[in-house]
Amino acid sequence: MPYTTIPETMHGVQVIKYGISEDSLIYSKEVPVPKLKTKTQVLIRVKAAGVNPVDAKAASGNMKLATITARFPFVPGADYAGVIVAMGEKVTDFELGDEVFGSQEYPFGMDGSYAQYILIDTAKAAIAKKPQELSFEQAASAGIAVMTAYQGIITNGGIDESNKHQRRNILIIGASGGVGSYGVQIAKILNHQNNVIGICSEKNVEYVKSLGADRVINYRDQENYEMFINENIPFDVILDCVGGDDYYKRLGPLLTKDGIFSSAVGPVAHAGSTNLGLMDFGSIAGNIFCKKLFGTHRYDMITSLPYKDFKDKIAPFFKNLEVRGTVQDDENIIPLKDVHKAFEKIKSHRTVGKIVLSVD
């Protein structure tokens, strides 16, 4: 049974073709509301939707693999926060009226989060009850970003209940961005004795410190950056949120024997910002293969996310705001109808924390 009256149509953003956001996206008040298709699905009235770089890249056509199951027009977006208004009969962990947050599973389908309603399969996607301390906007900032940080640090780093008490040196490259700002918090909350160091630009140093970093390196201060490298700090985990080979070549040698260089982006900086064809994917795959096979230290590119761990292992981080949402200020909360502004900000690669769309 539905929690409230559900309309036939809704307000939402649709991708009508690939291209720049002004050409590819439209805001419509006549988008069909998705219907429950399986017994494990819930229909959520979206209150806020997180904006991720992959959303803009997918809409541009630069990453068609992300929308391989979609057909025009489709609603983009994966991260959401909202209220359950309808549910299948096999949904057992949630009730109508529950405030929830999470992310749609990848590859993304036709019905994303940039609309008033989204379908979420509780058996596949990331979904958890939203802590009362967390606003809908801050909750919508979690999703892909927090799961990527978790995968890169905890899963790839081999950290579990039996060894998380061990003190580690953890380096976050791109520490002020969406993934990096969650990476800093997760690295510190795992064990307050961990030595967590972030790399970002000077203007974001104080923000990264506020997330719990013990030390922050301004990569634009070349002298200090070189001094930091020459300290030869033995890192157990390096989480790379920028990509490219420069950081890998310069910082990879600092890893311990069993340490890992865990990249959220891969060997191409800001991959997907320009069109990636089959030859490009082949080149990237070859680069990664060589790093894994011939590299002097462990390397992994994050290509899958821990959806199954979201409810029981990741969402609890947000209780009592031990880990907080990463919407830094109201300027990063943008009305759904102004999605073009959000995409322009995200494409600048200079976003601090996360951008979210408010959904009326």
C-alpha positions as semicolon CSV with decimal commas, in nm:
position;residue;x (nm);y (nm);z (nm)
1;M;0,000;0,000;0,000
2;P;0,124;0,354;-0,068
3;Y;0,213;0,587;0,216
4;T;0,046;0,882;0,046
5;T;-0,123;0,966;-0,281
6;I;0,126;0,914;-0,561
7;P;0,080;1,122;-0,878
8;E;0,115;0,988;-1,231
9;T;0,375;1,249;-1,327
10;M;0,652;1,434;-1,145
11;H;0,907;1,711;-1,180
12;G;1,244;1,585;-1,291
13;V;1,554;1,629;-1,504
14;Q;1,586;1,419;-1,818
15;V;1,877;1,346;-2,051
16;I;1,732;1,378;-2,401
17;K;2,059;1,336;-2,591
18;Y;2,431;1,335;-2,524
19;G;2,617;1,665;-2,522
20;I;2,684;1,972;-2,307
21;S;2,436;2,013;-2,022
22;E;2,244;2,298;-2,189
23;D;2,170;2,070;-2,486
24;S;2,143;1,731;-2,317
25;L;1,931;1,812;-2,009
26;I;1,577;1,938;-1,973
27;Y;1,370;2,009;-1,663
28;S;1,020;1,874;-1,707
29;K;0,705;1,872;-1,494
30;E;0,562;1,577;-1,688
31;V;0,807;1,295;-1,618
32;P;0,623;0,964;-1,555
33;V;0,648;0,845;-1,195
34;P;0,815;0,501;-1,194
35;K;0,606;0,201;-1,081
36;L;0,712;-0,085;-0,856
37;K;0,834;-0,371;-1,074
38;T;0,965;-0,623;-0,820
39;K;0,868;-0,732;-0,471
40;T;1,195;-0,601;-0,322
41;Q;1,166;-0,246;-0,456
42;V;1,065;0,069;-0,273
43;L;0,942;0,396;-0,421
44;I;1,104;0,696;-0,256
45;R;0,986;1,056;-0,256
46;V;1,321;1,227;-0,313
47;K;1,404;1,529;-0,098
48;A;1,763;1,578;-0,217
49;A;1,987;1,420;-0,481
50;G;2,365;1,403;-0,475
51;V;2,562;1,521;-0,779
52;N;2,862;1,313;-0,884
53;P;3,115;1,366;-1,163
54;V;2,994;1,043;-1,328
55;D;2,647;1,202;-1,369
56;A;2,784;1,486;-1,582
57;K;3,017;1,252;-1,770
58;A;2,732;1,013;-1,848
59;A;2,504;1,292;-1,972
60;S;2,782;1,425;-2,195
61;G;2,821;1,087;-2,363
62;N;3,179;1,051;-2,247
63;M;3,100;0,741;-2,041
64;K;2,831;0,549;-2,225
65;L;2,913;0,237;-2,024
66;A;2,754;0,409;-1,723
67;T;2,421;0,437;-1,905
68;I;2,440;0,121;-2,114
69;T;2,092;0,012;-2,004
70;A;1,930;0,353;-2,048
71;R;1,732;0,488;-2,341
72;F;1,647;0,852;-2,411
73;P;1,492;1,025;-2,234
74;F;1,618;0,905;-1,897
75;V;1,652;1,057;-1,550
76;P;2,018;1,078;-1,440
77;G;2,160;1,055;-1,088
78;A;2,223;0,780;-0,835
79;D;2,252;0,931;-0,485
80;Y;1,934;1,019;-0,298
81;A;1,774;1,100;0,035
82;G;1,400;1,089;0,088
83;V;1,094;0,910;0,226
84;I;0,958;0,565;0,137
85;V;0,604;0,605;-0,006
86;A;0,542;0,259;-0,153
87;M;0,705;-0,081;-0,122
88;G;0,698;-0,438;-0,249
89;E;0,567;-0,718;-0,031
90;K;0,910;-0,873;0,023
91;V;1,066;-0,559;0,172
92;T;1,128;-0,645;0,538
93;D;1,385;-0,400;0,673
94;F;1,192;-0,081;0,600
95;E;0,847;0,064;0,653
96;L;0,633;0,321;0,477
97;G;0,731;0,668;0,597
98;D;1,092;0,575;0,674
99;E;1,345;0,847;0,592
100;V;1,623;0,680;0,395
101;F;1,939;0,755;0,197
102;G;2,177;0,572;-0,032
103;S;2,256;0,516;-0,398
104;Q;2,115;0,337;-0,700
105;E;2,316;0,042;-0,827
106;Y;2,553;0,073;-1,123
107;P;2,513;0,075;-1,423
108;F;2,240;0,334;-1,383
109;G;1,901;0,274;-1,544
110;M;1,618;0,490;-1,669
111;D;1,492;0,623;-1,337
112;G;1,761;0,813;-1,150
113;S;1,753;1,044;-0,850
114;Y;1,720;1,379;-1,029
115;A;1,342;1,371;-0,988
116;Q;1,070;1,372;-0,724
117;Y;1,050;0,990;-0,711
118;I;1,302;0,709;-0,753
119;L;1,274;0,329;-0,749
120;I;1,531;0,150;-0,534
121;D;1,575;-0,227;-0,520
122;T;1,652;-0,306;-0,156
123;A;1,814;-0,635;-0,262
124;K;2,073;-0,466;-0,484
125;A;2,114;-0,094;-0,419
126;A;2,252;0,101;-0,123
127;I;1,974;0,199;0,117
128;A;1,964;0,267;0,491
129;K;1,751;0,460;0,738
130;K;1,865;0,820;0,763
131;P;1,989;0,926;1,108
132;Q;1,777;1,210;1,248
133;E;2,090;1,417;1,302
134;L;2,154;1,420;0,927
135;S;1,960;1,657;0,702
136;F;1,826;1,529;0,372
137;E;2,081;1,746;0,189
138;Q;2,377;1,615;0,387
139;A;2,249;1,257;0,357
140;A;2,227;1,291;-0,021
141;S;2,598;1,378;-0,026
142;A;2,693;1,026;0,088
143;G;2,613;0,756;-0,169
144;I;2,883;0,699;-0,427
145;A;3,140;0,921;-0,255
146;V;3,132;0,752;0,084
147;M;3,117;0,402;-0,070
148;T;3,418;0,481;-0,290
149;A;3,616;0,602;0,012
150;Y;3,513;0,291;0,209
151;Q;3,614;0,061;-0,077
152;G;3,945;0,236;-0,129
153;I;4,053;0,248;0,234
154;I;3,883;-0,035;0,421
155;T;3,818;-0,303;0,159
156;N;4,129;-0,253;-0,054
157;G;4,334;-0,182;0,257
158;G;4,233;-0,515;0,411
159;I;4,104;-0,346;0,726
160;D;3,850;-0,530;0,940
161;E;3,742;-0,571;1,301
162;S;4,040;-0,793;1,379
163;N;4,306;-0,540;1,275
164;K;4,149;-0,193;1,270
165;H;4,313;-0,118;1,608
166;Q;4,653;-0,113;1,436
167;R;4,787;0,238;1,385
168;R;4,822;0,322;1,016
169;N;4,958;0,601;0,801
170;I;4,691;0,692;0,544
171;L;4,734;0,948;0,266
172;I;4,437;1,103;0,083
173;I;4,514;1,272;-0,253
174;G;4,242;1,522;-0,343
175;A;4,129;1,537;0,018
176;S;3,885;1,828;-0,020
177;G;3,670;1,673;-0,294
178;G;3,362;1,454;-0,263
179;V;3,541;1,120;-0,217
180;G;3,845;1,265;-0,043
181;S;3,647;1,446;0,226
182;Y;3,480;1,119;0,320
183;G;3,812;0,938;0,296
184;V;3,969;1,165;0,557
185;Q;3,681;1,109;0,798
186;I;3,668;0,731;0,751
187;A;4,045;0,697;0,791
188;K;4,028;0,882;1,123
189;I;3,709;0,726;1,263
190;L;3,849;0,377;1,205
191;N;4,119;0,445;1,461
192;H;4,182;0,785;1,612
193;Q;4,550;0,690;1,638
194;N;4,581;0,671;1,260
195;N;4,807;0,933;1,106
196;V;4,586;1,081;0,832
197;I;4,744;1,321;0,583
198;G;4,554;1,501;0,309
199;I;4,674;1,667;-0,010
200;C;4,478;1,961;-0,153
201;S;4,517;2,326;-0,254
202;E;4,596;2,596;0,000
203;K;4,245;2,743;0,012
204;N;4,101;2,409;0,129
205;V;4,360;2,325;0,394
206;E;4,147;2,437;0,690
207;Y;3,844;2,247;0,559
208;V;4,042;1,922;0,537
209;K;4,181;1,978;0,887
210;S;3,824;2,023;1,013
211;L;3,744;1,674;0,882
212;G;4,009;1,524;1,108
213;A;4,330;1,526;0,904
214;D;4,641;1,536;1,121
215;R;4,830;1,721;0,852
216;V;4,749;1,876;0,516
217;I;4,992;1,928;0,228
218;N;4,937;2,210;-0,021
219;Y;5,037;2,051;-0,351
220;R;5,088;2,393;-0,511
221;D;5,366;2,477;-0,265
222;Q;5,630;2,284;-0,453
223;E;5,903;2,325;-0,192
224;N;5,686;2,194;0,091
225;Y;5,551;1,917;-0,130
226;E;5,904;1,797;-0,212
227;M;6,001;1,815;0,156
228;F;5,698;1,601;0,242
229;I;5,796;1,337;-0,016
230;N;6,153;1,332;0,113
231;E;6,032;1,253;0,465
232;N;5,965;0,899;0,333
233;I;5,665;0,839;0,559
234;P;5,569;0,469;0,521
235;F;5,205;0,472;0,412
236;D;4,978;0,172;0,454
237;V;4,707;0,312;0,226
238;I;4,714;0,587;-0,036
239;L;4,368;0,684;-0,161
240;D;4,398;0,870;-0,491
241;C;4,093;1,082;-0,578
242;V;4,257;1,273;-0,864
243;G;4,403;1,013;-1,100
244;G;4,684;1,027;-1,351
245;D;5,032;0,880;-1,325
246;D;5,216;1,170;-1,158
247;Y;5,095;1,103;-0,803
248;Y;5,141;0,730;-0,855
249;K;5,503;0,772;-0,962
250;R;5,593;1,026;-0,693
251;L;5,400;0,890;-0,395
252;G;5,371;0,518;-0,468
253;P;5,729;0,451;-0,351
254;L;5,630;0,575;-0,004
255;L;5,408;0,271;0,049
256;T;5,505;-0,002;0,294
257;K;5,577;-0,350;0,160
258;D;5,213;-0,450;0,205
259;G;5,067;-0,105;0,139
260;I;4,826;-0,029;-0,144
261;F;4,779;0,259;-0,389
262;S;4,401;0,267;-0,427
263;S;4,275;0,493;-0,706
264;A;3,918;0,616;-0,741
265;V;3,997;0,752;-1,088
266;G;4,272;0,545;-1,245
267;P;4,571;0,630;-1,464
268;V;4,391;0,912;-1,650
269;A;4,330;1,228;-1,445
270;H;3,958;1,314;-1,425
271;A;3,880;1,019;-1,655
272;G;3,560;1,071;-1,851
273;S;3,588;1,448;-1,868
274;T;3,657;1,392;-2,237
275;N;3,515;1,118;-2,457
276;L;3,650;0,770;-2,386
277;G;3,634;0,529;-2,678
278;L;3,715;0,161;-2,690
279;M;4,081;0,236;-2,762
280;D;4,095;0,458;-2,454
281;F;3,940;0,192;-2,234
282;G;4,184;-0,060;-2,377
283;S;4,478;0,169;-2,299
284;I;4,354;0,229;-1,944
285;A;4,302;-0,144;-1,888
286;G;4,653;-0,214;-2,014
287;N;4,801;0,052;-1,787
288;I;4,624;-0,093;-1,484
289;F;4,729;-0,448;-1,579
290;C;5,094;-0,341;-1,599
291;K;5,075;-0,169;-1,260
292;K;4,922;-0,479;-1,101
293;L;5,163;-0,723;-1,264
294;F;5,490;-0,533;-1,273
295;G;5,450;-0,255;-1,016
296;T;5,678;-0,241;-0,715
297;H;5,377;-0,197;-0,486
298;R;5,012;-0,299;-0,482
299;Y;4,776;-0,103;-0,701
300;D;4,400;-0,115;-0,746
301;M;4,150;0,098;-0,932
302;I;3,808;0,111;-0,769
303;T;3,565;-0,030;-1,026
304;S;3,294;-0,170;-0,796
305;L;3,120;-0,033;-0,489
306;P;3,016;-0,202;-0,162
307;Y;2,638;-0,160;-0,198
308;K;2,577;-0,460;0,028
309;D;2,779;-0,299;0,308
310;F;2,600;0,035;0,302
311;K;2,318;-0,039;0,548
312;D;2,510;-0,226;0,817
313;K;2,869;-0,103;0,786
314;I;2,872;0,241;0,622
315;A;2,550;0,413;0,730
316;P;2,629;0,363;1,104
317;F;2,928;0,599;1,060
318;F;2,676;0,884;1,034
319;K;2,505;0,818;1,367
320;N;2,580;1,095;1,615
321;L;2,760;1,266;1,325
322;E;3,079;1,066;1,380
323;V;3,109;1,109;1,004
324;R;2,927;1,415;0,876
325;G;2,783;1,504;0,538
326;T;3,014;1,698;0,311
327;V;2,796;1,978;0,175
328;Q;3,021;2,261;0,288
329;D;2,778;2,552;0,250
330;D;2,440;2,653;0,106
331;E;2,603;2,751;-0,224
332;N;2,644;2,381;-0,291
333;I;2,270;2,314;-0,245
334;I;2,115;2,390;-0,583
335;P;1,746;2,365;-0,685
336;L;1,672;2,072;-0,916
337;K;1,558;2,302;-1,196
338;D;1,902;2,467;-1,194
339;V;2,086;2,142;-1,264
340;H;2,301;2,316;-1,530
341;K;2,465;2,522;-1,255
342;A;2,544;2,206;-1,061
343;F;2,705;2,045;-1,366
344;E;2,915;2,351;-1,436
345;K;3,046;2,343;-1,079
346;I;3,118;1,970;-1,087
347;K;3,303;1,994;-1,420
348;S;3,540;2,256;-1,278
349;H;3,714;1,985;-1,067
350;R;3,738;2,249;-0,794
351;T;3,433;2,154;-0,589
352;V;3,490;2,142;-0,213
353;G;3,294;1,856;-0,060
354;K;2,973;1,762;-0,241
355;I;2,704;1,936;-0,446
356;V;2,342;1,833;-0,396
357;L;2,015;1,916;-0,567
358;S;1,719;2,014;-0,351
359;V;1,396;1,853;-0,474
360;D;1,064;2,023;-0,397
